[in-house]
Every structure is written in C-alpha cells, then in structure tokens.
Amino acid sequence: MKIDELDHFVIVTENLDACLHFYQDLLQMKHGINGQQHYLSFGRQKINIHTFPGEFEPSAQYPGYGTNDFCLITTDDLEDVKKELQEAGVSIVQDVCEKVGARGAMHSLYVYDPDGNLVEIAKYDEE
C-alpha cells in the first residue's frame, strides 16, 4: 500500500471564536461549514474542527485539547510572519531555526494556537 498525501486532520477547540481568529484571520485559512462540521482549508488540505472531544464519530481514542503538533508551510518571509504574529499578541515559542522537513532544508518558528496545539510555521530554503 502506498499513501500519497495528507488530506485533513482534526483539532479540538474549547473556544471556536478564538480558534477561527487564529487560523482564519492570522493564518489566512478559509473557514467553511459542512452541516455541523466546521473546517479550515488551505492549499489542498484542511483541518476539521471539533468543539468538544469525540464530537463526531469515529474519533481518536484519546481526543483532547492542545494535543496536536504539526507543521504548516509558507512562502512568506519568516521574519515578517513572526512580526505579524507578535503584533497580533501571539507569543513565539521558538524563534526562527533550521529544521529538515519532508522536502529538505527549511527554517521554522513555533507558536501555540489558542488551544495549546504546537504550530510550526516553516519555509523551505529553496522557496
């Protein structure tokens, strides 16, 4: 079996408004609703939002707030990204540093979203 790409993942939020502000307003993702399901889309991926653990079945065995750690890719200058986030009141967990991603060398910075998920924002060196 060969897996080709990631389609979506789920985050659980205690505060939908704060979650949407972070991802929609600051990170410029598109918010949508499919029935009762809130989601954020960007590129060819999406993040499904659950407003409480186990809201939709099946769910993760131990769903919860602030349990995710993921990397988002940007083509923007990371110093500009850092400045925008700080001006919006988002604390930088780890400043710009060298990392290696799925496609090679990149630089990343880390922040927490309103629910405590660790969000790595990265830019590949070749871009």
N, CA, C and O of each residue as an XYZ file, in Angstrom:
508
protein
N       0.847     -1.188      0.000
C       0.000      0.000      0.000
C       0.885      1.241      0.000
O       1.893      1.302      0.704
N       0.492      2.225     -0.798
C       1.231      3.485     -0.885
C       0.297      4.628     -0.506
O      -0.788      4.765     -1.071
N       0.718      5.437      0.442
C      -0.038      6.635      0.823
C       0.545      7.806      0.041
O       1.763      7.981      0.006
N      -0.310      8.607     -0.583
C       0.157      9.682     -1.446
C       0.268     11.044     -0.774
O       1.214     11.783     -1.044
N      -0.662     11.386      0.081
C      -0.623     12.713      0.692
C      -1.573     12.781      1.873
O      -2.371     11.871      2.097
N      -1.480     13.854      2.618
C      -2.362     14.108      3.755
C      -3.549     14.931      3.277
O      -3.368     15.951      2.612
N      -4.757     14.500      3.609
C      -5.963     15.227      3.223
C      -6.403     16.197      4.313
O      -6.611     17.380      4.046
N      -6.546     15.698      5.549
C      -7.004     16.547      6.643
C      -6.587     15.947      7.980
O      -6.196     14.782      8.057
N      -6.675     16.748      9.015
C      -6.534     16.257     10.378
C      -7.503     17.042     11.239
O      -8.113     18.006     10.777
N      -7.646     16.632     12.490
C      -8.649     17.211     13.386
C      -7.973     17.915     14.553
O      -7.007     17.409     15.124
N      -8.493     19.088     14.900
C      -8.137     19.726     16.160
C      -9.419     19.883     16.970
O     -10.508     20.016     16.413
N      -9.272     19.866     18.278
C     -10.403     20.055     19.184
C     -10.216     21.404     19.856
O      -9.144     21.692     20.389
N     -11.257     22.237     19.832
C     -11.150     23.571     20.412
C     -12.160     23.774     21.535
O     -13.287     23.281     21.478
N     -11.733     24.506     22.549
C     -12.645     24.918     23.622
C     -13.333     26.233     23.284
O     -14.371     26.563     23.858
N     -12.742     26.995     22.337
C     -13.253     28.321     22.013
C     -13.216     28.495     20.499
O     -12.183     28.862     19.939
N     -14.333     28.235     19.842
C     -14.385     28.283     18.381
C     -14.017     29.664     17.852
O     -13.304     29.762     16.854
N     -14.480     30.725     18.488
C     -14.171     32.076     18.012
C     -12.674     32.351     18.035
O     -12.130     32.886     17.069
N     -12.001     31.991     19.126
C     -10.552     32.205     19.225
C      -9.810     31.342     18.212
O      -8.829     31.781     17.611
N     -10.282     30.118     18.029
C      -9.681     29.212     17.048
C      -9.791     29.799     15.642
O      -8.811     29.832     14.898
N     -10.986     30.258     15.287
C     -11.191     30.836     13.955
C     -10.384     32.111     13.773
O      -9.854     32.349     12.688
N     -10.277     32.933     14.803
C      -9.462     34.148     14.704
C      -8.016     33.781     14.373
O      -7.411     34.380     13.484
N      -7.465     32.809     15.080
C      -6.074     32.414     14.865
C      -5.857     31.882     13.450
O      -4.981     32.363     12.731
N      -6.649     30.900     13.055
C      -6.412     30.235     11.768
C      -6.958     31.012     10.573
O      -6.325     31.039      9.518
N      -8.108     31.636     10.719
C      -8.713     32.357      9.599
C      -8.120     33.751      9.462
O      -7.672     34.128      8.380
N      -8.112     34.517     10.539
C      -7.670     35.907     10.452
C      -6.151     36.037     10.391
O      -5.628     36.797      9.576
N      -5.434     35.299     11.249
C      -3.978     35.439     11.286
C      -3.278     34.599     10.224
O      -2.366     35.087      9.556
N      -3.692     33.340     10.057
C      -3.015     32.453      9.105
C      -3.707     32.392      7.748
O      -3.262     31.659      6.865
N      -4.771     33.138      7.570
C      -5.473     33.315      6.303
C      -6.013     32.019      5.692
O      -6.019     31.853      4.472
N      -6.464     31.109      6.550
C      -7.144     29.910      6.062
C      -8.611     30.248      5.826
O      -9.137     31.207      6.389
N      -9.260     29.453      4.991
C     -10.673     29.680      4.688
C     -11.538     28.817      5.602
O     -11.335     27.608      5.706
N     -12.505     29.456      6.263
C     -13.422     28.749      7.159
C     -14.637     28.288      6.372
O     -15.185     29.036      5.561
N     -15.049     27.070      6.615
C     -16.251     26.538      5.999
C     -17.034     25.704      6.994
O     -16.518     25.314      8.041
N     -18.273     25.438      6.658
C     -19.126     24.589      7.482
C     -19.807     23.588      6.562
O     -20.388     23.962      5.544
N     -19.733     22.321      6.924
C     -20.393     21.246      6.194
C     -21.358     20.586      7.170
O     -20.960     19.723      7.952
N     -22.623     20.988      7.125
C     -23.585     20.521      8.123
C     -23.247     21.145      9.465
O     -23.316     22.364      9.616
N     -22.885     20.327     10.438
C     -22.473     20.809     11.758
C     -20.955     20.920     11.879
O     -20.454     21.417     12.888
N     -20.211     20.462     10.857
C     -18.752     20.353     10.926
C     -18.065     21.626     10.443
O     -18.194     22.001      9.278
N     -17.334     22.291     11.339
C     -16.505     23.433     10.958
C     -15.174     22.905     10.426
O     -14.661     21.889     10.896
N     -14.627     23.607      9.444
C     -13.309     23.232      8.938
C     -12.585     24.466      8.421
O     -13.187     25.512      8.178
N     -11.276     24.312      8.260
C     -10.414     25.345      7.692
C      -9.706     24.727      6.500
O      -9.179     23.619      6.603
N      -9.684     25.420      5.373
C      -8.996     24.884      4.207
C      -7.845     25.803      3.815
O      -7.897     27.021      3.985
N      -6.808     25.168      3.287
C      -5.613     25.880      2.817
C      -4.904     24.948      1.853
O      -4.786     23.752      2.118
N      -4.425     25.488      0.725
C      -3.794     24.625     -0.267
C      -4.732     23.493     -0.645
O      -5.891     23.725     -0.988
N      -4.227     22.265     -0.583
C      -5.033     21.081     -0.890
C      -5.375     20.295      0.373
O      -5.732     19.119      0.296
N      -5.269     20.935      1.524
C      -5.530     20.274      2.792
C      -6.617     21.009      3.561
O      -7.031     22.111      3.203
N      -7.067     20.353      4.640
C      -7.994     21.034      5.532
C      -7.802     20.531      6.952
O      -7.247     19.459      7.194
N      -8.279     21.339      7.874
C      -8.296     20.996      9.287
C      -9.759     20.955      9.705
O     -10.463     21.959      9.597
N     -10.217     19.811     10.176
C     -11.563     19.718     10.735
C     -11.509     20.187     12.177
O     -10.560     19.880     12.899
N     -12.521     20.929     12.599
C     -12.560     21.467     13.956
C     -13.685     20.795     14.728
O     -14.844     20.836     14.314
N     -13.342     20.180     15.842
C     -14.340     19.633     16.760
C     -14.424     20.573     17.949
O     -13.400     21.043     18.446
N     -15.634     20.849     18.406
C     -15.801     21.794     19.513
C     -15.832     21.108     20.876
O     -15.949     21.781     21.900
N     -15.730     19.800     20.905
C     -15.506     19.058     22.149
C     -14.982     17.676     21.775
O     -15.280     17.176     20.691
N     -14.197     17.046     22.670
C     -13.629     15.732     22.355
C     -14.715     14.720     22.009
O     -15.705     14.582     22.727
N     -14.516     14.014     20.900
C     -15.465     12.990     20.480
C     -16.749     13.527     19.878
O     -17.754     12.818     19.830
N     -16.729     14.776     19.416
C     -17.937     15.382     18.844
C     -18.481     14.574     17.672
O     -19.693     14.409     17.539
N     -17.601     14.078     16.836
C     -18.001     13.274     15.681
C     -17.340     11.906     15.797
O     -16.192     11.796     16.229
N     -18.065     10.880     15.412
C     -17.542      9.511     15.470
C     -17.301      9.000     14.063
O     -18.041      9.363     13.149
N     -16.278      8.162     13.860
C     -15.327      7.774     14.883
C     -14.388      8.926     15.213
O     -14.219      9.850     14.418
N     -13.780      8.862     16.392
C     -12.819      9.889     16.796
C     -11.556      9.211     17.302
O     -11.514      7.992     17.465
N     -10.539     10.007     17.545
C      -9.302      9.474     18.103
C      -9.604      8.764     19.420
O     -10.590      9.076     20.088
N      -8.771      7.829     19.782
C      -9.003      7.075     21.012
C      -8.965      7.983     22.238
O      -9.726      7.782     23.185
N      -8.079      8.983     22.224
C      -7.952      9.915     23.343
C      -7.987     11.357     22.833
O      -6.980     12.059     22.932
N      -9.112     11.814     22.294
C      -9.166     13.180     21.772
C      -9.058     14.192     22.906
O      -9.490     13.936     24.030
N      -8.476     15.341     22.593
C      -8.370     16.364     23.632
C      -7.878     17.681     23.084
O      -7.522     17.804     21.912
N      -7.868     18.651     23.955
C      -7.415     19.995     23.604
C      -5.890     20.062     23.666
O      -5.274     19.504     24.574
N      -5.292     20.741     22.703
C      -3.862     21.014     22.750
C      -2.965     19.805     22.635
O      -1.852     19.815     23.162
N      -3.415     18.767     21.964
C      -2.609     17.549     21.858
C      -1.907     17.409     20.512
O      -1.184     16.437     20.292
N      -2.109     18.359     19.615
C      -1.514     18.261     18.280
C      -0.218     19.049     18.186
O       0.015     20.001     18.932
N       0.611     18.627     17.253
C       1.898     19.252     16.948
C       2.072     19.058     15.449
O       2.278     17.934     14.992
N       1.992     20.136     14.681
C       2.039     19.996     13.229
C       2.775     21.167     12.600
O       2.990     22.201     13.232
N       3.157     20.983     11.344
C       3.945     21.973     10.608
C       3.139     22.481      9.415
O       2.600     21.696      8.634
N       3.066     23.799      9.288
C       2.410     24.458      8.163
C       3.481     25.159      7.332
O       4.409     25.748      7.887
N       3.362     25.099      6.025
C       4.364     25.668      5.127
C       3.880     27.004      4.581
O       2.721     27.146      4.191
N       4.781     27.977      4.559
C       4.508     29.284      3.972
C       5.594     29.609      2.952
O       6.682     29.034      2.988
N       5.295     30.523      2.054
C       6.324     31.061      1.164
C       6.690     32.479      1.588
O       7.545     33.112      0.968
N       6.048     32.979      2.640
C       6.343     34.317      3.164
C       7.642     34.301      3.959
O       8.055     33.258      4.467
N       8.274     35.449      4.063
C       9.474     35.598      4.876
C       9.117     35.347      6.344
O       8.162     35.930      6.857
N       9.875     34.488      7.017
C       9.535     34.127      8.393
C       9.685     35.284      9.372
O       8.979     35.328     10.379
N      10.577     36.210      9.102
C      10.683     37.381      9.983
C       9.417     38.231      9.879
O       8.961     38.793     10.875
N       8.849     38.326      8.672
C       7.575     39.038      8.500
C       6.443     38.298      9.205
O       5.592     38.918      9.842
N       6.436     36.970      9.090
C       5.427     36.148      9.766
C       5.525     36.359     11.270
O       4.516     36.570     11.944
N       6.737     36.300     11.787
C       6.956     36.484     13.226
C       6.446     37.842     13.684
O       5.781     37.947     14.715
N       6.755     38.872     12.924
C       6.324     40.229     13.279
C       4.797     40.325     13.299
O       4.225     40.890     14.231
N       4.137     39.777     12.278
C       2.667     39.803     12.222
C       2.054     39.083     13.418
O       1.105     39.575     14.029
N       2.600     37.922     13.745
C       2.070     37.156     14.871
C       2.266     37.899     16.187
O       1.352     37.966     17.009
N       3.451     38.452     16.385
C       3.720     39.191     17.619
C       2.827     40.422     17.730
O       2.333     40.733     18.814
N       2.614     41.125     16.619
C       1.735     42.299     16.635
C       0.293     41.911     16.970
O      -0.470     42.728     17.486
N      -0.074     40.662     16.674
C      -1.417     40.168     16.993
C      -1.487     39.578     18.404
O      -2.530     39.072     18.818
N      -0.377     39.645     19.137
C      -0.362     39.159     20.513
C      -0.022     37.694     20.677
O      -0.197     37.138     21.762
N       0.462     37.056     19.617
C       0.841     35.644     19.686
C       2.296     35.551     20.135
O       3.176     36.175     19.541
N       2.544     34.778     21.174
C       3.906     34.589     21.679
C       4.645     33.570     20.824
O       4.077     32.558     20.413
N       5.902     33.843     20.563
C       6.745     32.915     19.822
C       7.321     31.914     20.820
O       7.983     32.308     21.781
N       7.076     30.633     20.602
C       7.577     29.580     21.485
C       9.044     29.316     21.199
O       9.853     29.188     22.118
N       9.385     29.235     19.909
C      10.779     29.085     19.491
C      10.990     29.947     18.263
O      10.229     29.882     17.297
N      12.035     30.753     18.316
C      12.353     31.677     17.227
C      12.806     30.900     15.992
O      12.992     29.684     16.044
N      12.976     31.606     14.904
C      13.364     31.010     13.628
C      14.629     30.165     13.815
O      15.631     30.624     14.363
N      14.551     28.928     13.348
C      15.662     27.987     13.492
C      15.693     27.064     12.278
O      14.722     26.971     11.528
N      16.817     26.389     12.099
C      16.973     25.459     10.981
C      16.329     24.124     11.319
O      16.472     23.617     12.431
N      15.622     23.565     10.353
C      14.978     22.260     10.501
C      15.076     21.515      9.174
O      15.505     22.076      8.166
N      14.681     20.267      9.185
C      14.599     19.472      7.960
C      13.171     18.944      7.858
O      12.680     18.271      8.764
N      12.516     19.256      6.750
C      11.150     18.804      6.518
C      11.112     17.668      5.510
O      12.150     17.113      5.152
N       9.936     17.330      5.061
C       9.751     16.223      4.122
C      10.456     16.464      2.792
O      10.840     15.512      2.112
N      10.631     17.745      2.415
C      11.256     18.084      1.129
C      12.672     18.603      1.280
O      13.290     18.986      0.286
N      13.207     18.627      2.496
C      14.580     19.072      2.682
C      14.711     20.193      3.692
O      13.879     20.349      4.585
N      15.784     20.981      3.535
C      16.129     22.031      4.490
C      15.072     23.132      4.515
O      14.551     23.552      3.481
N      14.775     23.582      5.730
C      13.810     24.660      5.902
C      14.135     25.410      7.183
O      14.942     24.961      7.998
N      13.499     26.547      7.344
C      13.569     27.317      8.579
C      12.163     27.374      9.163
O      11.179     27.485      8.433
N      12.082     27.296     10.488
C      10.793     27.219     11.174
C      10.748     28.144     12.366
O      11.778     28.507     12.933
N       9.531     28.522     12.739
C       9.280     29.134     14.044
C       8.066     28.433     14.627
O       7.269     27.839     13.901
N       7.934     28.507     15.952
C       6.888     27.759     16.643
C       6.035     28.681     17.498
O       6.539     29.585     18.164
N       4.720     28.430     17.463
C       3.757     29.155     18.301
C       2.731     28.146     18.814
O       2.633     27.030     18.303
N       1.976     28.549     19.820
C       0.824     27.765     20.260
C      -0.435     28.416     19.719
O      -0.547     29.641     19.698
N      -1.387     27.594     19.278
C      -2.693     28.138     18.920
C      -3.483     28.355     20.218
O      -2.989     28.006     21.290
N      -4.684     28.917     20.152
C      -5.430     29.219     21.386
C      -5.732     28.004     22.266
O      -6.007     28.165     23.455
N      -5.687     26.801     21.708
C      -5.955     25.598     22.496
C      -4.690     24.896     22.958
O      -4.765     23.847     23.598
N      -3.528     25.457     22.643
C      -2.273     24.867     23.087
C      -1.640     23.901     22.116
O      -0.643     23.264     22.456
N      -2.187     23.766     20.904
C      -1.534     22.948     19.891
C      -0.250     23.641     19.460
O      -0.227     24.859     19.283
N       0.820     22.866     19.291
C       2.082     23.435     18.832
C       2.037     23.548     17.313
O       1.909     22.546     16.609
N       2.144     24.772     16.816
C       2.073     25.035     15.378
C       3.443     25.497     14.907
O       3.930     26.557     15.299
N       4.050     24.684     14.062
C       5.323     25.034     13.435
C       4.988     25.697     12.105
O       4.246     25.134     11.299
N       5.525     26.878     11.874
C       5.346     27.568     10.594
C       6.713     27.590      9.938
O       7.673     28.117     10.500
N       6.797     27.014      8.739
C       8.091     26.802      8.107
C       8.111     27.308      6.675
O       7.086     27.404      6.000
N       9.316     27.625      6.246
C       9.557     27.999      4.851
C      10.743     27.181      4.363
O      11.808     27.181      4.981
N      10.549     26.479      3.243
C      11.648     25.710      2.670
C      12.704     26.651      2.120
O      12.389     27.709      1.574
N      13.956     26.253      2.270
C      15.064     27.112      1.867
C      15.083     27.388      0.373
O      15.550     28.447     -0.046
N      14.585     26.458     -0.446
C      14.626     26.659     -1.898
C      13.539     27.593     -2.395
O      13.552     27.966     -3.568
N      12.595     27.987     -1.542
C      11.482     28.838     -1.998
C      11.746     30.297     -1.728
O      10.912     31.144     -2.049
